Amino acid sequence: MPRRTPGVQPTHAGVPRSSRAAGTSRTISGLVGAAQHDAELARMWHERVYLPTRTVTVERIRRAQAGGRLPDIDPQILADLLAAPIWFRFLLAGGDPSPEHADAVFQAVLR
């Protein structure tokens, strides 16, 4: 069982809760891929998915830092470190990230 930081819950690295349902990785991968060639879709993804998720993630990191539960690392960098392995698995490895995987990433980043 991975070691947990007391009082800090993993945010699943910014993966929207609705996206964590089984079997959605192909749909999300398709949308992200299509957004590479469709400026309007890219804009909508950025505004409706990325920015709101990123804002919540960074705010959670800041609150945990203020409470002494996370190290004093730039919250934007920490958010990137947490999100990248989850999105890699989600988009490129073809696997839906599980809460256990997200927790393992969280613990590895904070070592």
ZADO-1210 file (C-alpha; in nm, 4 decimals, padded with zeros to 6 digits):
<atoms>
<atom x="00.0000" y="00.0000" z="00.0000" code="MET" pos="1"/>
<atom x="00.1519" y="00.3393" z="-00.0945" code="PRO" pos="2"/>
<atom x="00.2415" y="00.5768" z="00.1858" code="ARG" pos="3"/>
<atom x="-00.0054" y="00.8658" z="00.2131" code="ARG" pos="4"/>
<atom x="00.0747" y="01.2174" z="00.3203" code="THR" pos="5"/>
<atom x="-00.1491" y="01.2866" z="00.6228" code="PRO" pos="6"/>
<atom x="-00.4349" y="01.5212" z="00.5435" code="GLY" pos="7"/>
<atom x="-00.3684" y="01.5317" z="00.1680" code="VAL" pos="8"/>
<atom x="-00.5857" y="01.3499" z="-00.0804" code="GLN" pos="9"/>
<atom x="-00.4580" y="01.2920" z="-00.4333" code="PRO" pos="10"/>
<atom x="-00.6455" y="01.4985" z="-00.6899" code="THR" pos="11"/>
<atom x="-00.5904" y="01.2363" z="-00.9578" code="HIS" pos="12"/>
<atom x="-00.3587" y="01.4843" z="-01.1228" code="ALA" pos="13"/>
<atom x="-00.6228" y="01.6933" z="-01.2791" code="GLY" pos="14"/>
<atom x="-00.8053" y="01.4189" z="-01.4627" code="VAL" pos="15"/>
<atom x="-01.1706" y="01.5276" z="-01.4518" code="PRO" pos="16"/>
<atom x="-01.3862" y="01.2969" z="-01.2392" code="ARG" pos="17"/>
<atom x="-01.6238" y="01.2376" z="-01.5300" code="SER" pos="18"/>
<atom x="-01.3264" y="01.1197" z="-01.7379" code="SER" pos="19"/>
<atom x="-01.2240" y="00.8487" z="-01.4944" code="ARG" pos="20"/>
<atom x="-01.5129" y="00.6188" z="-01.5852" code="ALA" pos="21"/>
<atom x="-01.3970" y="00.2916" z="-01.7382" code="ALA" pos="22"/>
<atom x="-01.3342" y="00.2952" z="-02.1125" code="GLY" pos="23"/>
<atom x="-01.3152" y="00.6691" z="-02.1702" code="THR" pos="24"/>
<atom x="-00.9460" y="00.6906" z="-02.2569" code="SER" pos="25"/>
<atom x="-01.0096" y="00.6346" z="-02.6295" code="ARG" pos="26"/>
<atom x="-01.2752" y="00.9054" z="-02.6388" code="THR" pos="27"/>
<atom x="-01.0555" y="01.1576" z="-02.4571" code="ILE" pos="28"/>
<atom x="-00.7536" y="01.0596" z="-02.6683" code="SER" pos="29"/>
<atom x="-00.9618" y="01.1168" z="-02.9804" code="GLY" pos="30"/>
<atom x="-01.0750" y="01.4593" z="-02.8628" code="LEU" pos="31"/>
<atom x="-00.7228" y="01.5658" z="-02.7703" code="VAL" pos="32"/>
<atom x="-00.5927" y="01.4348" z="-03.1027" code="GLY" pos="33"/>
<atom x="-00.8646" y="01.6138" z="-03.2974" code="ALA" pos="34"/>
<atom x="-00.7920" y="01.9356" z="-03.1084" code="ALA" pos="35"/>
<atom x="-00.4431" y="01.9320" z="-03.2606" code="GLN" pos="36"/>
<atom x="-00.6042" y="01.9990" z="-03.5995" code="HIS" pos="37"/>
<atom x="-00.9145" y="02.1952" z="-03.4998" code="ASP" pos="38"/>
<atom x="-00.8496" y="02.5378" z="-03.3491" code="ALA" pos="39"/>
<atom x="-01.2059" y="02.5802" z="-03.2211" code="GLU" pos="40"/>
<atom x="-01.2031" y="02.2414" z="-03.0487" code="LEU" pos="41"/>
<atom x="-00.8607" y="02.3229" z="-02.9001" code="ALA" pos="42"/>
<atom x="-00.9929" y="02.6539" z="-02.7672" code="ARG" pos="43"/>
<atom x="-01.3005" y="02.4883" z="-02.6178" code="MET" pos="44"/>
<atom x="-01.0906" y="02.2103" z="-02.4581" code="TRP" pos="45"/>
<atom x="-00.8531" y="02.4682" z="-02.3096" code="HIS" pos="46"/>
<atom x="-01.1324" y="02.6878" z="-02.1726" code="GLU" pos="47"/>
<atom x="-01.3792" y="02.4217" z="-02.0586" code="ARG" pos="48"/>
<atom x="-01.1573" y="02.1339" z="-01.9484" code="VAL" pos="49"/>
<atom x="-00.7962" y="02.2383" z="-01.8982" code="TYR" pos="50"/>
<atom x="-00.8297" y="02.5777" z="-01.7284" code="LEU" pos="51"/>
<atom x="-01.1026" y="02.4845" z="-01.4772" code="PRO" pos="52"/>
<atom x="-00.9245" y="02.1608" z="-01.3862" code="THR" pos="53"/>
<atom x="-00.5867" y="02.3298" z="-01.3597" code="ARG" pos="54"/>
<atom x="-00.7298" y="02.6091" z="-01.1429" code="THR" pos="55"/>
<atom x="-00.8792" y="02.3602" z="-00.8968" code="VAL" pos="56"/>
<atom x="-00.5606" y="02.1525" z="-00.8876" code="THR" pos="57"/>
<atom x="-00.3319" y="02.4519" z="-00.8228" code="VAL" pos="58"/>
<atom x="-00.5666" y="02.5874" z="-00.5560" code="GLU" pos="59"/>
<atom x="-00.5689" y="02.2513" z="-00.3753" code="ARG" pos="60"/>
<atom x="-00.1901" y="02.2451" z="-00.3866" code="ILE" pos="61"/>
<atom x="-00.1714" y="02.5988" z="-00.2443" code="ARG" pos="62"/>
<atom x="-00.4117" y="02.5128" z="00.0396" code="ARG" pos="63"/>
<atom x="-00.2115" y="02.2018" z="00.1258" code="ALA" pos="64"/>
<atom x="00.1114" y="02.4048" z="00.1200" code="GLN" pos="65"/>
<atom x="-00.0406" y="02.6717" z="00.3434" code="ALA" pos="66"/>
<atom x="-00.1366" y="02.3982" z="00.5899" code="GLY" pos="67"/>
<atom x="00.2153" y="02.2538" z="00.5837" code="GLY" pos="68"/>
<atom x="00.1040" y="01.9316" z="00.4168" code="ARG" pos="69"/>
<atom x="00.3000" y="01.9795" z="00.0933" code="LEU" pos="70"/>
<atom x="00.6520" y="02.1093" z="00.0343" code="PRO" pos="71"/>
<atom x="00.7140" y="02.4654" z="-00.0807" code="ASP" pos="72"/>
<atom x="00.7440" y="02.3916" z="-00.4528" code="ILE" pos="73"/>
<atom x="00.5992" y="02.6197" z="-00.7202" code="ASP" pos="74"/>
<atom x="00.2352" y="02.4991" z="-00.7380" code="PRO" pos="75"/>
<atom x="00.2354" y="02.5201" z="-01.1181" code="GLN" pos="76"/>
<atom x="00.5410" y="02.2922" z="-01.1390" code="ILE" pos="77"/>
<atom x="00.3977" y="02.0520" z="-00.8829" code="LEU" pos="78"/>
<atom x="00.0712" y="02.0373" z="-01.0797" code="ALA" pos="79"/>
<atom x="00.2704" y="01.9541" z="-01.3955" code="ASP" pos="80"/>
<atom x="00.4661" y="01.6820" z="-01.2149" code="LEU" pos="81"/>
<atom x="00.1458" y="01.5252" z="-01.0875" code="LEU" pos="82"/>
<atom x="-00.0533" y="01.5554" z="-01.4096" code="ALA" pos="83"/>
<atom x="00.2013" y="01.4428" z="-01.6678" code="ALA" pos="84"/>
<atom x="00.2228" y="01.0709" z="-01.5774" code="PRO" pos="85"/>
<atom x="-00.1543" y="01.0433" z="-01.5419" code="ILE" pos="86"/>
<atom x="-00.2222" y="01.2081" z="-01.8778" code="TRP" pos="87"/>
<atom x="00.0552" y="01.0006" z="-02.0383" code="PHE" pos="88"/>
<atom x="-00.1189" y="00.6826" z="-01.9256" code="ARG" pos="89"/>
<atom x="-00.4564" y="00.8199" z="-02.0267" code="PHE" pos="90"/>
<atom x="-00.3595" y="00.9471" z="-02.3723" code="LEU" pos="91"/>
<atom x="-00.0677" y="00.7366" z="-02.4919" code="LEU" pos="92"/>
<atom x="-00.0642" y="00.4113" z="-02.3001" code="ALA" pos="93"/>
<atom x="-00.4362" y="00.3562" z="-02.3540" code="GLY" pos="94"/>
<atom x="-00.5207" y="00.2940" z="-01.9912" code="GLY" pos="95"/>
<atom x="-00.7726" y="00.4602" z="-01.7696" code="ASP" pos="96"/>
<atom x="-00.5846" y="00.5946" z="-01.4662" code="PRO" pos="97"/>
<atom x="-00.7054" y="00.4390" z="-01.1432" code="SER" pos="98"/>
<atom x="-00.7135" y="00.6105" z="-00.8042" code="PRO" pos="99"/>
<atom x="-00.4374" y="00.3696" z="-00.6974" code="GLU" pos="100"/>
<atom x="-00.2163" y="00.4750" z="-00.9878" code="HIS" pos="101"/>
<atom x="-00.2806" y="00.8429" z="-00.9168" code="ALA" pos="102"/>
<atom x="-00.1932" y="00.7860" z="-00.5501" code="ASP" pos="103"/>
<atom x="00.1302" y="00.6085" z="-00.6470" code="ALA" pos="104"/>
<atom x="00.2237" y="00.9021" z="-00.8742" code="VAL" pos="105"/>
<atom x="00.1428" y="01.1461" z="-00.5942" code="PHE" pos="106"/>
<atom x="00.3637" y="00.9588" z="-00.3488" code="GLN" pos="107"/>
<atom x="00.6510" y="00.9240" z="-00.5986" code="ALA" pos="108"/>
<atom x="00.6504" y="01.2955" z="-00.6812" code="VAL" pos="109"/>
<atom x="00.6577" y="01.3922" z="-00.3140" code="LEU" pos="110"/>
<atom x="00.9533" y="01.1698" z="-00.2199" code="ARG" pos="111"/>
</atoms>
